[in-house]
Amino acid sequence: DVSKGRGALKNLLVGSVAHKVAASASVPVLLVR
């Protein structure tokens, strides 16, 4: 199913972006502490 594959790819992309955002957001917190 093409639409299913596209959804999985989108989820993977969103997940990686969210992971990067979370990582970059946690760095200043560590520096402040």
Secondary structure, DSSP 8 states (H G I E B T S, - for coil): -HHHHHHHHHHHHHHHHHHHHHHHHHHHHHHH-
